[in-house]
Amino acid sequence: MEERIHRAADLERPGALQVFALEAHLDPGLFRFAEPQLFETMAAHYGLSQQTMETYPAYVAIMRCVVEGASMELTSAVDNEMARFIDLMYDETAGNMVRTLFLDRQRADKALLDVGTESDFCVVLTATGSAADSIAAALSRAKIAIVDAGAATNSDIVIAPSGLSARGRVDLVLLSQIDDEVAGADVGILLASSKSYGRALEIVVARESQHGTLKALALARRLGATPFVHRGSRSMLAALSDAEAQAQAAGLDQRAVLLTQALRAASFRDAGYVADTRTADVASVVSGRFPAYAGGPFTFLRRRGPAWVAAETRRHAEAAPMLMGLPHTVN
């Protein structure tokens, strides 16, 4: 679903609504504005699922602008569009997305401003598997060379698999699954991306290491990834994926799935591993591990409040006992 929410790009360009509304006034084209299921028809035409329509109100607002504006003079249609836009800005979903994907993401990306701009480092990648393939592809797109260990210099970055099997110098440990731990180095990384929002690089600091953290931040800068730095030995983003899979296997509805994920994220915070929950929300959304409309796991908990969280946890306890062992705190 997430990768398809920008399919209606021709309706989202600045000024496009005015032009589209004028054209619709002259010729509705594929659509018959009087039909009862018009919005569903338009959604199907642009490849938007029912769930996308229900969770991202901007699409309905755009369609209303077009349909309502079709019978108006252009000036009135523009005024109507502005009214719909103002209504949209008061919607919870819009607030979540603006805060997480714009304001807090800019704040998170500022961590890269102090990282050196040198562009001549290479990477030694001794890890294998799908996570290694993904990071290799990202390195290739960023024009970062992958070299053999014997050719590595001090300025290069050595990325090894998780566990204690790696020999020799290791700068960063590559994480992928919930059970992967930072071992054999001080810092681990997990690279995750979504088609809609780009990349996030989770940087897990098991032991204080300026060397390893700076290497990871330099890698994030070259990859164009938003950094998410936290303490601990395991990946929070991997935990979100694991929680989603467990909740879906238990047959929980979408909101309960999000609750399970959010409580799993809260367990990292309550253990003292994640201090910056705003950046955690950014990474969760940018990586595609949590939907943008909900703003991230910590925004989700704050929006719902402790009473709702406790009630929903009790309601799903029998079907999903994994919820009961997780923290129910919000603030």
C-alpha positions in Angstrom: 0.0 0.0 0.0 2.7 2.5 1.1 4.5 2.4 -2.2 1.4 3.4 -4.2 0.2 6.5 -2.4 1.9 8.9 -4.8 0.4 7.4 -8.0 -1.9 10.3 -8.5 1.0 12.7 -9.0 -0.8 14.6 -11.7 -3.3 15.8 -9.2 -0.7 16.8 -6.6 1.4 19.3 -8.5 1.2 22.9 -7.3 -1.6 24.6 -9.2 -2.7 21.3 -10.8 -6.1 21.3 -9.1 -7.1 24.6 -10.7 -6.1 23.4 -14.2 -7.7 20.1 -13.7 -10.9 21.6 -12.3 -11.1 23.9 -15.3 -10.6 21.0 -17.7 -13.2 19.0 -15.8 -15.7 21.8 -16.2 -15.2 21.5 -20.0 -14.9 17.8 -20.3 -15.1 15.2 -17.4 -13.2 12.7 -19.6 -13.2 9.2 -18.1 -15.4 10.2 -15.1 -19.1 10.8 -14.8 -19.5 13.3 -12.0 -23.1 12.4 -11.3 -22.5 8.7 -10.7 -23.1 7.6 -7.0 -19.7 5.8 -6.7 -17.6 8.5 -8.3 -14.8 8.6 -5.7 -14.4 4.8 -5.8 -14.2 5.0 -9.6 -11.5 7.7 -9.5 -9.6 5.8 -6.8 -9.6 2.6 -8.9 -8.4 4.6 -12.0 -5.4 6.0 -10.0 -4.6 2.7 -8.4 -5.6 3.7 -4.8 -6.8 1.0 -2.5 -9.8 1.3 -0.1 -7.4 1.3 2.8 -5.3 4.1 1.3 -8.5 6.2 0.8 -9.6 5.6 4.3 -6.3 6.4 6.0 -5.0 9.2 3.8 -7.8 11.9 3.6 -5.9 14.1 1.1 -7.1 11.9 -1.8 -10.8 12.5 -1.0 -10.1 16.2 -0.5 -8.4 16.4 -3.9 -11.3 14.5 -5.6 -13.8 16.8 -3.9 -12.0 19.9 -5.2 -12.1 18.5 -8.7 -15.7 17.4 -8.6 -17.1 20.4 -6.8 -15.0 22.8 -8.8 -16.2 21.3 -12.1 -19.5 23.3 -11.9 -17.9 26.5 -10.6 -16.2 29.5 -12.1 -12.5 29.2 -11.8 -12.2 31.8 -9.0 -14.9 30.1 -6.9 -13.2 26.7 -7.6 -9.9 28.0 -6.3 -11.6 29.4 -3.2 -13.2 26.1 -2.7 -9.9 24.3 -3.1 -8.3 26.6 -0.4 -11.2 25.8 2.0 -10.7 22.1 1.5 -7.0 22.5 2.1 -7.5 24.3 5.3 -9.9 21.6 6.5 -7.3 19.0 5.6 -4.6 20.8 7.7 -6.8 20.2 10.8 -6.9 16.5 10.2 -4.9 14.2 12.5 -3.3 12.4 9.5 -2.0 15.6 8.0 -0.6 16.7 11.4 1.2 13.3 11.8 2.7 13.4 8.3 3.8 17.1 8.4 5.4 16.6 11.9 7.1 13.3 11.2 8.1 13.5 7.5 8.9 17.2 7.4 9.7 18.9 10.7 11.2 16.0 12.7 12.9 14.6 9.6 14.7 17.9 9.0 15.7 17.8 12.7 17.0 14.2 12.4 19.0 15.0 9.2 20.8 17.8 11.0 22.9 15.1 12.7 24.7 14.7 9.3 25.8 18.3 9.1 28.8 17.8 11.3 29.9 14.7 9.4 32.9 15.2 7.1 32.2 15.5 3.4 35.0 13.4 2.2 33.8 11.1 -0.5 36.7 8.8 -1.1 36.0 6.0 1.3 35.3 2.5 0.1 33.4 -0.3 1.9 34.5 -3.8 2.7 31.3 -6.0 2.9 31.9 -9.4 4.4 28.3 -10.0 5.3 26.0 -12.1 3.0 22.3 -12.5 2.5 19.4 -10.3 1.6 20.4 -7.4 3.9 23.9 -7.5 2.4 22.5 -7.5 -1.1 20.3 -4.5 -0.3 23.2 -2.5 1.2 25.4 -3.5 -1.8 22.8 -2.2 -4.2 22.6 1.1 -2.2 26.3 1.4 -2.2 26.4 1.0 -6.0 23.7 3.6 -6.5 25.7 6.0 -4.3 28.9 5.2 -6.3 30.7 3.8 -3.3 33.2 1.1 -4.2 33.1 -2.3 -2.5 36.7 -3.5 -2.1 38.4 -6.6 -0.6 39.6 -6.5 3.0 43.2 -6.6 1.9 42.8 -3.4 0.0 41.0 -1.4 2.8 42.6 1.7 4.3 41.9 3.3 7.6 39.4 5.7 6.1 37.3 2.8 4.6 34.4 1.1 6.3 34.4 -2.6 7.1 30.9 -4.1 7.5 30.6 -7.6 8.9 27.7 -9.9 9.7 26.2 -10.0 13.2 27.7 -12.5 15.6 31.2 -13.4 16.7 32.3 -15.1 13.5 34.0 -12.1 11.9 37.8 -12.0 12.1 40.0 -9.0 11.8 39.0 -5.4 11.8 35.2 -4.7 11.9 33.8 -1.1 12.0 30.1 -1.9 11.7 27.9 -5.0 12.2 25.1 -5.5 9.7 21.7 -6.2 11.4 18.6 -7.5 9.7 16.5 -9.8 11.9 15.1 -9.4 15.4 17.6 -11.9 16.8 20.6 -10.2 15.3 22.9 -8.6 17.9 25.8 -6.2 17.8 28.7 -8.4 18.5 32.3 -8.2 17.2 32.1 -4.4 17.0 30.7 -1.5 19.0 28.1 -0.3 16.4 25.5 -2.1 14.3 23.5 -0.7 11.3 20.3 -1.6 9.6 19.4 0.0 6.3 15.7 0.2 5.4 13.8 2.1 2.7 10.4 2.7 1.3 9.6 3.8 -2.3 7.6 6.8 -1.0 10.0 8.3 1.6 13.5 7.2 0.9 16.0 5.6 3.3 16.7 5.4 7.0 19.9 4.1 8.5 19.4 2.7 12.0 22.7 3.0 14.0 22.7 0.8 17.1 25.4 1.7 19.6 26.2 -1.2 21.9 29.3 0.4 23.4 30.2 4.1 23.2 32.4 4.4 20.1 33.0 7.7 18.4 34.9 5.9 15.7 32.1 3.5 14.9 29.3 6.1 15.2 31.1 8.6 12.9 31.7 5.8 10.3 28.0 5.0 10.4 27.0 8.7 10.1 29.4 9.1 7.2 27.8 6.1 5.5 24.3 7.6 6.1 25.3 10.9 4.5 26.7 9.2 1.4 23.7 7.0 1.0 21.2 9.9 1.5 19.7 8.1 4.5 18.1 9.7 7.5 20.1 8.5 10.6 18.5 7.0 13.7 21.0 6.6 16.5 20.2 4.7 19.7 21.8 2.6 22.3 21.4 -1.2 22.8 22.4 -4.3 20.9 19.4 -5.0 18.7 17.4 -3.2 16.0 14.2 -1.4 16.8 13.2 -1.4 13.1 13.6 -5.2 13.0 11.5 -5.5 16.1 8.7 -3.5 14.4 8.7 -5.9 11.5 8.6 -8.9 13.9 5.8 -7.4 15.9 3.8 -6.8 12.7 4.2 -10.4 11.6 3.2 -11.8 14.9 0.1 -9.6 15.2 -1.0 -10.3 11.6 -0.5 -14.1 12.2 -2.8 -13.7 15.3 -5.5 -12.3 13.0 -5.6 -8.8 14.6 -7.1 -5.9 12.8 -4.9 -3.1 11.4 -5.2 -0.8 14.5 -4.3 -3.6 16.8 -1.3 -4.5 14.6 -0.1 -0.9 15.0 -0.7 -1.1 18.7 1.5 -4.2 18.9 4.3 -2.5 16.9 4.0 0.7 19.0 4.3 -1.2 22.3 7.3 -3.1 20.9 9.0 0.3 20.2 8.0 1.5 23.6 9.9 -1.4 25.1 13.1 0.0 23.6 12.4 3.4 25.1 11.5 2.0 28.5 14.7 -0.1 28.6 16.6 3.1 28.1 17.8 2.3 24.6 15.7 4.9 22.6 15.8 8.4 24.1 14.8 10.4 21.0 11.3 9.1 20.2 10.8 11.8 17.5 13.7 10.5 15.4 12.5 6.9 16.1 9.1 7.9 14.6 10.9 9.4 11.6 12.9 6.2 11.0 9.9 4.0 11.4 8.0 5.8 8.8 10.8 6.5 6.3 11.8 2.9 6.4 8.3 1.7 5.7 8.0 -0.2 9.0 5.1 1.9 10.2 2.5 3.8 8.2 2.9 7.5 7.6 -0.7 8.4 8.4 -0.1 7.2 12.0 3.1 9.3 12.4 5.2 6.6 13.9 4.8 4.3 16.9 5.4 6.9 19.6 3.0 9.4 17.9 0.5 6.6 17.7 0.7 6.0 21.4 0.5 9.7 22.3 -2.5 10.2 20.0 -4.4 7.3 21.5 -3.6 7.9 25.1 -3.0 5.4 28.0 -6.7 4.6 28.7 -7.2 3.4 25.1 -3.9 1.5 25.0 -4.8 -0.3 28.2 -8.3 -1.1 27.1 -7.2 -2.4 23.7 -4.4 -4.5 25.2 -6.9 -6.2 27.5 -9.4 -6.7 24.6 -6.8 -8.5 22.5 -5.0 -10.3 25.3 -6.5 -13.7 24.5 -5.9 -13.6 20.8 -2.5 -11.9 21.0 -0.8 -12.6 24.4 2.4 -11.0 23.0 0.7 -7.7 23.8 0.5 -8.4 27.5 4.2 -8.6 28.1 4.9 -5.2 26.6 4.9 -1.8 28.3 1.6 0.1 28.5 3.1 3.5 29.2 2.6 6.4 26.8 4.6 9.3 28.0 
